[in-house]
Every structure is written in structure tokens, then in C-alpha cells.
């Protein structure tokens, strides 16, 4: 799983029939500190995420798993909304 921030929405009037009634969102991948870490991509949304929310997303074969019983042609899917991120300090003396 990867972290990202929803930065926009895609509107499409003509699309693959498997994407009917599916939300498509622009997601900016981010690192643990919340900083941009890669190119913006388009994800299907299985959670109801909104603009500005931090999310978990998956890619590849796992991207179709949240849509059980449906043939959704997706290479990237939002699978969770992140409420909070806590990053503990590393103890340099133990390393």
C-alpha cells in the first residue's frame, strides 16, 4: 500500500463499461512526512474519499479486489482513508 493525497476528480462521459458509476480521483503520492513523492495518478475510489484527504492506495492486481463481483479495469485504487499519521523518533543510539 502507498500513501497519497486526493488532489482532484476526473469527469468522463465516455469510458469502459466496467468503470460505470466508479469515481475516478487524482492522487498525489506522498511520503511519511506528507511531502509529494512522485507523479500524480488517477485512482478508482472504493472508499468515498474527498478532496484534500490522505489515503492508502494500491496498484496492480490488488486494485480490482475491493470491487468483488464486478469487473473493474483499474491499475490503482484507493482502499482506505487515513485519519492520522504518527511518526515516532528513531533512537540513533541503538542503531
PyMOL CGO cylinders between C-alpha atoms (Angstrom):
from pymol import cmd
from pymol.cgo import CYLINDER

trace = [
    CYLINDER, 0.00, 0.00, 0.00, 1.04, 3.55, -0.66, 0.3, 1, 1, 1, 1, 1, 1,
    CYLINDER, 1.04, 3.55, -0.66, 0.04, 6.89, 0.86, 0.3, 1, 1, 1, 1, 1, 1,
    CYLINDER, 0.04, 6.89, 0.86, -1.33, 9.73, -1.21, 0.3, 1, 1, 1, 1, 1, 1,
    CYLINDER, -1.33, 9.73, -1.21, -3.40, 12.90, -1.08, 0.3, 1, 1, 1, 1, 1, 1,
    CYLINDER, -3.40, 12.90, -1.08, -6.53, 13.39, -3.19, 0.3, 1, 1, 1, 1, 1, 1,
    CYLINDER, -6.53, 13.39, -3.19, -5.94, 16.50, -5.32, 0.3, 1, 1, 1, 1, 1, 1,
    CYLINDER, -5.94, 16.50, -5.32, -8.79, 16.38, -7.83, 0.3, 1, 1, 1, 1, 1, 1,
    CYLINDER, -8.79, 16.38, -7.83, -11.51, 14.48, -9.62, 0.3, 1, 1, 1, 1, 1, 1,
    CYLINDER, -11.51, 14.48, -9.62, -11.79, 13.13, -13.15, 0.3, 1, 1, 1, 1, 1, 1,
    CYLINDER, -11.79, 13.13, -13.15, -15.01, 13.57, -15.14, 0.3, 1, 1, 1, 1, 1, 1,
    CYLINDER, -15.01, 13.57, -15.14, -15.58, 11.29, -18.11, 0.3, 1, 1, 1, 1, 1, 1,
    CYLINDER, -15.58, 11.29, -18.11, -18.68, 10.91, -20.26, 0.3, 1, 1, 1, 1, 1, 1,
    CYLINDER, -18.68, 10.91, -20.26, -17.30, 8.01, -22.31, 0.3, 1, 1, 1, 1, 1, 1,
    CYLINDER, -17.30, 8.01, -22.31, -15.48, 5.19, -20.52, 0.3, 1, 1, 1, 1, 1, 1,
    CYLINDER, -15.48, 5.19, -20.52, -15.08, 1.43, -20.26, 0.3, 1, 1, 1, 1, 1, 1,
    CYLINDER, -15.08, 1.43, -20.26, -18.38, -0.18, -19.16, 0.3, 1, 1, 1, 1, 1, 1,
    CYLINDER, -18.38, -0.18, -19.16, -16.57, -1.64, -16.13, 0.3, 1, 1, 1, 1, 1, 1,
    CYLINDER, -16.57, -1.64, -16.13, -15.97, 1.91, -14.87, 0.3, 1, 1, 1, 1, 1, 1,
    CYLINDER, -15.97, 1.91, -14.87, -19.65, 2.93, -14.93, 0.3, 1, 1, 1, 1, 1, 1,
    CYLINDER, -19.65, 2.93, -14.93, -20.64, 4.50, -11.60, 0.3, 1, 1, 1, 1, 1, 1,
    CYLINDER, -20.64, 4.50, -11.60, -16.99, 4.46, -10.42, 0.3, 1, 1, 1, 1, 1, 1,
    CYLINDER, -16.99, 4.46, -10.42, -15.39, 7.63, -9.04, 0.3, 1, 1, 1, 1, 1, 1,
    CYLINDER, -15.39, 7.63, -9.04, -12.00, 8.48, -10.53, 0.3, 1, 1, 1, 1, 1, 1,
    CYLINDER, -12.00, 8.48, -10.53, -9.73, 10.71, -8.46, 0.3, 1, 1, 1, 1, 1, 1,
    CYLINDER, -9.73, 10.71, -8.46, -6.35, 12.36, -8.98, 0.3, 1, 1, 1, 1, 1, 1,
    CYLINDER, -6.35, 12.36, -8.98, -3.96, 11.24, -6.22, 0.3, 1, 1, 1, 1, 1, 1,
    CYLINDER, -3.96, 11.24, -6.22, -0.56, 12.77, -5.40, 0.3, 1, 1, 1, 1, 1, 1,
    CYLINDER, -0.56, 12.77, -5.40, 1.69, 10.09, -3.85, 0.3, 1, 1, 1, 1, 1, 1,
    CYLINDER, 1.69, 10.09, -3.85, 3.25, 11.32, -0.58, 0.3, 1, 1, 1, 1, 1, 1,
    CYLINDER, 3.25, 11.32, -0.58, 5.94, 10.10, 1.80, 0.3, 1, 1, 1, 1, 1, 1,
    CYLINDER, 5.94, 10.10, 1.80, 5.51, 9.56, 5.56, 0.3, 1, 1, 1, 1, 1, 1,
    CYLINDER, 5.51, 9.56, 5.56, 6.06, 13.29, 6.17, 0.3, 1, 1, 1, 1, 1, 1,
    CYLINDER, 6.06, 13.29, 6.17, 3.23, 14.18, 3.76, 0.3, 1, 1, 1, 1, 1, 1,
    CYLINDER, 3.23, 14.18, 3.76, 5.55, 15.58, 1.07, 0.3, 1, 1, 1, 1, 1, 1,
    CYLINDER, 5.55, 15.58, 1.07, 4.95, 14.91, -2.63, 0.3, 1, 1, 1, 1, 1, 1,
    CYLINDER, 4.95, 14.91, -2.63, 6.78, 11.76, -3.72, 0.3, 1, 1, 1, 1, 1, 1,
    CYLINDER, 6.78, 11.76, -3.72, 6.08, 11.02, -7.36, 0.3, 1, 1, 1, 1, 1, 1,
    CYLINDER, 6.08, 11.02, -7.36, 3.79, 11.85, -10.23, 0.3, 1, 1, 1, 1, 1, 1,
    CYLINDER, 3.79, 11.85, -10.23, 0.06, 12.39, -9.83, 0.3, 1, 1, 1, 1, 1, 1,
    CYLINDER, 0.06, 12.39, -9.83, -2.02, 9.38, -10.89, 0.3, 1, 1, 1, 1, 1, 1,
    CYLINDER, -2.02, 9.38, -10.89, -5.67, 8.50, -11.40, 0.3, 1, 1, 1, 1, 1, 1,
    CYLINDER, -5.67, 8.50, -11.40, -7.23, 6.00, -8.96, 0.3, 1, 1, 1, 1, 1, 1,
    CYLINDER, -7.23, 6.00, -8.96, -10.64, 4.42, -8.75, 0.3, 1, 1, 1, 1, 1, 1,
    CYLINDER, -10.64, 4.42, -8.75, -12.20, 5.07, -5.35, 0.3, 1, 1, 1, 1, 1, 1,
    CYLINDER, -12.20, 5.07, -5.35, -13.66, 2.29, -3.19, 0.3, 1, 1, 1, 1, 1, 1,
    CYLINDER, -13.66, 2.29, -3.19, -13.98, 4.43, -0.03, 0.3, 1, 1, 1, 1, 1, 1,
    CYLINDER, -13.98, 4.43, -0.03, -15.74, 7.71, -0.80, 0.3, 1, 1, 1, 1, 1, 1,
    CYLINDER, -15.74, 7.71, -0.80, -12.61, 9.82, -0.33, 0.3, 1, 1, 1, 1, 1, 1,
    CYLINDER, -12.61, 9.82, -0.33, -12.80, 13.54, -0.95, 0.3, 1, 1, 1, 1, 1, 1,
    CYLINDER, -12.80, 13.54, -0.95, -10.51, 16.38, -2.00, 0.3, 1, 1, 1, 1, 1, 1,
    CYLINDER, -10.51, 16.38, -2.00, -7.61, 17.00, 0.38, 0.3, 1, 1, 1, 1, 1, 1,
    CYLINDER, -7.61, 17.00, 0.38, -7.91, 13.68, 2.22, 0.3, 1, 1, 1, 1, 1, 1,
    CYLINDER, -7.91, 13.68, 2.22, -4.87, 11.48, 2.82, 0.3, 1, 1, 1, 1, 1, 1,
    CYLINDER, -4.87, 11.48, 2.82, -5.50, 7.94, 1.56, 0.3, 1, 1, 1, 1, 1, 1,
    CYLINDER, -5.50, 7.94, 1.56, -3.99, 4.48, 1.15, 0.3, 1, 1, 1, 1, 1, 1,
    CYLINDER, -3.99, 4.48, 1.15, -3.91, 3.24, -2.43, 0.3, 1, 1, 1, 1, 1, 1,
    CYLINDER, -3.91, 3.24, -2.43, -2.80, 0.03, -4.12, 0.3, 1, 1, 1, 1, 1, 1,
    CYLINDER, -2.80, 0.03, -4.12, -1.70, -0.76, -7.63, 0.3, 1, 1, 1, 1, 1, 1,
    CYLINDER, -1.70, -0.76, -7.63, -1.62, -3.77, -9.89, 0.3, 1, 1, 1, 1, 1, 1,
    CYLINDER, -1.62, -3.77, -9.89, -3.83, -6.81, -9.49, 0.3, 1, 1, 1, 1, 1, 1,
    CYLINDER, -3.83, -6.81, -9.49, -4.84, -5.80, -5.95, 0.3, 1, 1, 1, 1, 1, 1,
    CYLINDER, -4.84, -5.80, -5.95, -6.52, -2.68, -7.36, 0.3, 1, 1, 1, 1, 1, 1,
    CYLINDER, -6.52, -2.68, -7.36, -9.52, -4.74, -8.50, 0.3, 1, 1, 1, 1, 1, 1,
    CYLINDER, -9.52, -4.74, -8.50, -10.01, -6.65, -5.20, 0.3, 1, 1, 1, 1, 1, 1,
    CYLINDER, -10.01, -6.65, -5.20, -12.27, -4.05, -3.46, 0.3, 1, 1, 1, 1, 1, 1,
    CYLINDER, -12.27, -4.05, -3.46, -14.86, -4.43, -6.25, 0.3, 1, 1, 1, 1, 1, 1,
    CYLINDER, -14.86, -4.43, -6.25, -15.89, -8.04, -5.60, 0.3, 1, 1, 1, 1, 1, 1,
    CYLINDER, -15.89, -8.04, -5.60, -18.26, -9.41, -8.19, 0.3, 1, 1, 1, 1, 1, 1,
    CYLINDER, -18.26, -9.41, -8.19, -17.54, -6.62, -10.67, 0.3, 1, 1, 1, 1, 1, 1,
    CYLINDER, -17.54, -6.62, -10.67, -15.02, -6.44, -13.47, 0.3, 1, 1, 1, 1, 1, 1,
    CYLINDER, -15.02, -6.44, -13.47, -13.41, -3.05, -12.78, 0.3, 1, 1, 1, 1, 1, 1,
    CYLINDER, -13.41, -3.05, -12.78, -10.43, -2.36, -15.07, 0.3, 1, 1, 1, 1, 1, 1,
    CYLINDER, -10.43, -2.36, -15.07, -8.26, -0.42, -12.64, 0.3, 1, 1, 1, 1, 1, 1,
    CYLINDER, -8.26, -0.42, -12.64, -4.50, -0.26, -12.15, 0.3, 1, 1, 1, 1, 1, 1,
    CYLINDER, -4.50, -0.26, -12.15, -4.72, 1.90, -8.99, 0.3, 1, 1, 1, 1, 1, 1,
    CYLINDER, -4.72, 1.90, -8.99, -7.46, 2.02, -6.35, 0.3, 1, 1, 1, 1, 1, 1,
    CYLINDER, -7.46, 2.02, -6.35, -7.98, 3.97, -3.11, 0.3, 1, 1, 1, 1, 1, 1,
    CYLINDER, -7.98, 3.97, -3.11, -8.62, 1.38, -0.39, 0.3, 1, 1, 1, 1, 1, 1,
    CYLINDER, -8.62, 1.38, -0.39, -8.54, 3.45, 2.81, 0.3, 1, 1, 1, 1, 1, 1,
    CYLINDER, -8.54, 3.45, 2.81, -8.79, 6.95, 4.23, 0.3, 1, 1, 1, 1, 1, 1,
    CYLINDER, -8.79, 6.95, 4.23, -6.06, 7.91, 6.71, 0.3, 1, 1, 1, 1, 1, 1,
    CYLINDER, -6.06, 7.91, 6.71, -7.29, 9.76, 9.78, 0.3, 1, 1, 1, 1, 1, 1,
    CYLINDER, -7.29, 9.76, 9.78, -3.94, 10.34, 11.47, 0.3, 1, 1, 1, 1, 1, 1,
    CYLINDER, -3.94, 10.34, 11.47, -0.24, 9.65, 10.92, 0.3, 1, 1, 1, 1, 1, 1,
    CYLINDER, -0.24, 9.65, 10.92, 2.14, 9.29, 13.88, 0.3, 1, 1, 1, 1, 1, 1,
    CYLINDER, 2.14, 9.29, 13.88, 5.86, 9.08, 13.19, 0.3, 1, 1, 1, 1, 1, 1,
    CYLINDER, 5.86, 9.08, 13.19, 7.97, 8.15, 16.19, 0.3, 1, 1, 1, 1, 1, 1,
    CYLINDER, 7.97, 8.15, 16.19, 11.52, 9.40, 16.65, 0.3, 1, 1, 1, 1, 1, 1,
    CYLINDER, 11.52, 9.40, 16.65, 14.24, 6.90, 15.87, 0.3, 1, 1, 1, 1, 1, 1,
    CYLINDER, 14.24, 6.90, 15.87, 16.72, 6.24, 18.62, 0.3, 1, 1, 1, 1, 1, 1,
    CYLINDER, 16.72, 6.24, 18.62, 20.11, 6.94, 16.96, 0.3, 1, 1, 1, 1, 1, 1,
    CYLINDER, 20.11, 6.94, 16.96, 21.99, 5.38, 19.88, 0.3, 1, 1, 1, 1, 1, 1,
    CYLINDER, 21.99, 5.38, 19.88, 20.51, 1.91, 19.27, 0.3, 1, 1, 1, 1, 1, 1,
    CYLINDER, 20.51, 1.91, 19.27, 21.20, 1.95, 15.53, 0.3, 1, 1, 1, 1, 1, 1,
]
cmd.load_cgo(trace, "trace")
